[in-house]
C-alpha cells in the first residue's frame, strides 16, 4: 500500500479515536464529518437541539489543529456580519478591513435556515470558491475551509427553507439521531462524575493528530485511492436513475455524481482500503443524494421517504462484478 495512503488512514483512525473521548456514540456522524473535511467539501447537519452538533465541530477542529468559528444565524443577521466590512481607523486615518467569522477553517453555520436568503447567499461564494468579495475586492479563505451548517428538523416557525440550489452546495446531509440508551446512560454518568464532554474538551484531554499544513497534503492522498471504471459507471447509473424514477420530481445534478465518487474514496480510506468497492458507493449514497432529490407530492402523501427511494434505486441498479 502507498505510504501516503497509509498515513492518511492512520490519521483518520486517530482522529476518530480522539473525537470519541468527547462525543459519545455518533460514529456514523463523525465518519461523515471527516469525509467532508478530507474531501474539502461541506456538510449540512440536521438534528434536534442538544445532540452536540456544535461540540462535535469544535472537537474536530481541536483534533485536526484547525481554527473554529460559530455563526448563529438569526432573521436580522446581515451578509457583512458573516464576511466582514471596512471600518474607519481614526488613529491611522484609513479604512481597515475587519474580517468576519467566515475567515476561519471550520465554520459552524448554526441554524442556517433562520436567516433570510440574502444572508444565506453570503456563504455561497465562500463555499464554492473559498474566497469572499468585500467592497469589490476578493479575499482568499483557508485552503481547508469547511462549512458545517446545522438546521432543526422540527421547528419551522420563523425559518427560511434552503433552496434546492443552495442545498446542492453541500456534499453531505448528515442526520444526527438521539443517542442509544447505553450511550445516554454513559453521558449521564459522566455528567454526575464531573467529566462532562465539554469539560473533557476544555481540559486539553484531546490530542491533536494533524495540522492545517499536513491536512491539505493528506487530503490529496485520496486521489491515489483506486476506483475502477465500472464503479465510476455504477455511480453515474445511480445518479441518473434518480432523474427517471417515478417517485422523483427533481433528481440529482452531476454534482451529486462528483460527490458520490469523492465520498466513496474517502469511505474506502476509512475502511483501511486503497481501492473503492460497490459497498463504499452504497454506504455514501444516502448522505450524498438525499438532500438533492425532490419527491412527487402524491408519493410523499403515501408516506414514502427520500431515503427509501434511494434504497430502491440501489436495488434496481446492477452492481458491477
N, C-alpha and C positions, 0 to 999 in steps of 0.2 A: 504493500500500500504506500502511496505517495506520503512522504514525511509531513508535508504541509497539511494534507487532509487529516493525518493522524493528530497533528497539533490542534486543528480545528475541532475534531471530535473530543479531544481531551478537554479543551476549553469549555465546550458545550456541556460536557458531563460535570465538570467542576462548578460551572455556573448554576446548573440545576441543583446541585448539592448545597451550595451556599444559599440560594433562594429558599430552599426547603427549611432552613434554620428559622426563617421569619414567616413564610407563607405555609400554612398547614394545609395539606392536600392540594387541590387545584393543579395537579400535574399536567393535565392537558392544556390548561390555560397558560401555564408557564412555558410549556413547549411551543405553543403557537406564538407567544410573545417573542421568544428567542428566534423563531423562524422569521418573524417580521424584522427584527433587528439585523440579523445576519444576511438577509436578502436586501437590506436597505430600502424597505418598504414601510407601510403604515398600517395600523390596526385599529379597528373600531371594537371597543369592549362594551358589551351590553350586560347589565345585571342590576338588581335592585340595590339601593344604598346599603352600606355596611358590610359588604363582602370583601373589602380590602383592595379595591381596584387601584386607588392612589398609592397605598402601601406597596403593592406589587411593583408598580413602575418605579417608585423610589428605591426599592430594594434592587431591582435590575440595574438601575443607574449606579448604585453603590458597588455592586458586584463587578460591573464592567468598567468601572472607573470613569464614568461619564457625568457630565453636568445634567441637572434636572430642573425643570421649572413647571409650575402648575398654573393654568389659566382657568379661573372659574367663570364660565360663560353665563351671562345674565342678559335679560332683554335690553338693558341700557349700555351694554358693552360696545365700544366703538372700534373700528379697524385699527386706529392708531394706538389703542390700548394693547394691541397684540404685536404690531410691527415696531412701534416706537415713533418718535417725532422729533423735529428740531426745536430746541428751546434756546432762547436768547441768554447767553452767558454775559452777565453785566460786567464781571471783572475783566474779561478778555474782549468785550465789545463785539462778539461774533455769535452766530448761531451754531450750536453744537448738537450733535445727534445724541439723543437719549434712547438707547436701544430698548426694545420691548422684550417681553418674556419669550418670544419666538427665537431669539438668539441664544440657543442652548443646544444640547444634544438630544435628550429625551424630553419632549414637550407633552405634558398631560393636558388635553383639552377637556376639562371636566364638564359634563352635561352640555355637550356641544349643541344639542338641539334646543337649548334655551335662548340662544342668541339669534337675531334675525339674519336673513340670507346675506346681507351686505357684510356683516361681521364674519360670518362663516367663510365667506369667499376670500377673506384676508389670508386664510390658511392655504388656499388652493395653489397659489404660485409657490409658496414655501414648500408644500408637499411635492409638487411635480418637478420643480426646477432647483430646489434647495437654494433659493435666493428670494429676497424681497425688494420691492421698489418703494422708496420713501422720497417724496418730493422729486420725482423724475430721476432719482439716482438709484442704482441697483447695488445691493449689498449681499455678498455670499454668506450662506449659513454653513454650519459644521458639516463635514463630509458624511458623518454618521447620523445626521438629523433624522429623527423618527418621531412621528406624531402618534400618540395613543389617545384616541378620543373615546369618551365614555358617554353612554346615554342610558336613561332609566326606562325600562320597557313597560312600566305600568302607569306612570304619571304623565298625562298628556296635556294637562291644564297649563296654558301659557307657554307651549313649546312650538317650535318651527321645524316640522319634519325635514330631514335631509333629502334634498332632491336626488333622483337616481344618478345624475351626472357626478354629484359630489360623493355619493357612496361608492361609486366605481373607482374613486381615487384610493380607497382603502383596499389593500390586497386581501386582508383577512377581516372577517367579522367573528369575534370570539364571544361565545356565550358563557358567562360566569354564573354557575349554579350555586345554590347554598351548599355548605359542606355536608358530608355524611355525618351520621350521629357520632361515630367514633372520633371523627376529626373535630366536631364541635365540642365534644367532651374534653378532648385534649386541649383545645383552645381555652375552655372554661377553667381547667386545672392550672394552665399556665398563668391565667389572669389572677387566680386566687393566690398562687405562689409568687406573685410579683415578677413573673417572667413574660409579660405581655409581648406580643410580636413587635410593637412599636419600640419598646424598651430594648429588646434584643438588637434592633437595628441601630438605635441611638448609642448603645454601649460599645459599638465597634466590634461586636462578636462575629460580624460577617466579613469574610476576607475578599479582597479584590483579586479577580482571576484574569483580568485583561486591562489594557489601557486603550485610550482612544486611538493611539497610533497603530497598535497591532490589531485592533478590532477591524480596521479597514483592510489590512493585509489578510487577516483570517477570512473575512467575507469574500475576498477574491478567490479563495480556495474552492468555493462552491462550483466554480467554472470547471474544476477538474473532476467533479462527480460525473461519472459516465451515464448518459441517458441515450439509449438506442433509438434508432429512427422509428421502429414500430411502436415504441412508447410515446414518442412525440405525436405520431398519428393517432394513438389511443386518446391522448389528452385533447387533441383537436376534435376528434369524433364526439367526445363527451360534451365539449363546449358547443359544438354545432347542433347537437341533439337538443340542447336547452332552447334553441331558437325554433325548433319544429315540433316540440312536444305539445300535445293537445291541451294540456293544462296550463301552459305558459303563454302569457300575453307578450311579455318582453323578455328575451333571452339574454345571455351574457355577450358582452362585446369581446373583440380579440384580446383586450387587456386581461380578460378572465383566463384566456389560454396562457398568456405570459405568466400570470400569477400562479397558475396551476403547475407550470413547469419549474418555476423558481422555488415554490413551496415544496414540491416533491423532491427536489435536490437537497434542500435543507433537511427535510424529513429523513432522507436516506442517511445524511451525516449524523443526525440524532440517533439513528438506529445502528451506528457504527459500521456503515457500509460505504463503499466508494462507488456504488452504482445504484441506479434507480430501478425499482420493481413496480409492477402494477399496484401493489399494496400501498406504496408511497403516494401514488396519484389518488387512490381511493380514500386514503386517510386525510388528505387535504382538500378533497373536492367540496365538502360542505362548507368549511370555513372560507374557502376562496370564492365559491359561486353563489351561496345562499342569498347574500345581500344584493346580488346583481340581477336577480330574477323577480319578475312581477307576475303573479298568478292571475288567471282569468277569474272574475268575480264569482261565476257560478261554481267553480271548483273550490274557492275559498269558503263559500256558503256551505258546501258539503263537508267542511272541516279538514280539507287536505292542506298540508303544510309544505313549505318550500323544501324543507329537509327530506320529506317523504318523496317528493318529485325527483330530487337529485338521487336518492337511493334507487328509485325505479329506473332512472336513466343509467345508473351504474350497472344495474342488472341487465338492461337491454343492450348496451354496447359490448360487443365481443372483446374479451380480454386477449391480448396477443400472447402467443405461446413461445 
